[in-house]
Amino acid sequence: MKCAAPLPPLFPYAIDKNGDGFSVVLLEFEGKHYQNSGVLSARRHSPVTAMWAKNAREKNHLYQGDDDLLVDTIRENHFRIPFFPMTYNHLTLLPGSEKAAIRHFAGPTGKWDLLKEVSRD
């Protein structure tokens, strides 16, 4: 499987001077916004990754998954996050993923779909 677009344009989002050295996608679905941690861009020693790791060690039992923990970590610490375009983390459940640079095969069915697609290559 190969990327539909180059990945280097993703990296500057993590070093945006208005952010805290960390970037994720902001997904829009049915009028709601979601942050997904399937793909991220982070500067070395970002305070976001340090706090997310700390919270994962101390609070993981309070969350269903890493996305929820990340969202609360960002909100509770008022981290400034520049969001990158969905082309770098496009859920295959949403229309248009076949044109994305990074396709995110989410959930159990997504993993099976990924396995089938990789097996064809």
C-alpha positions, 0 to 999 in steps of 0.5 A: 500500500502506498501513500496518495500524497507526501507526508512532509507537509504534516510535520510543520503543524507540530512546530507551529509557534502558536501551538504546544508542539503537538498536532492531531486531526480534527474530524468533522462527522455529523456536525460534531468534532472529534480529535483522533490520536491514530496519527499525530505530529509532535515535537520532541519533549512536547508538554502534550506528549509528556502529560498524555503519557503521565495521564495514561499511566495514572488515569487509564482506568478512567477512559475507554480509549486513548482518544478520550484520554488525549482530548481530556489531557488537552482540555484540562491543560489548555494546550494549544493544538494546531489541527492538521488536515484530515488527509493525514488521518482520514477514517476509512469509515468516512467518504473520501478516504481513498484519496487521503495520504493516510487512511485510518482503518479504525475499529475491529472491522477496519483492521480486517479491511486493512488486512485484506487490502495489504494482502492484495498488494 
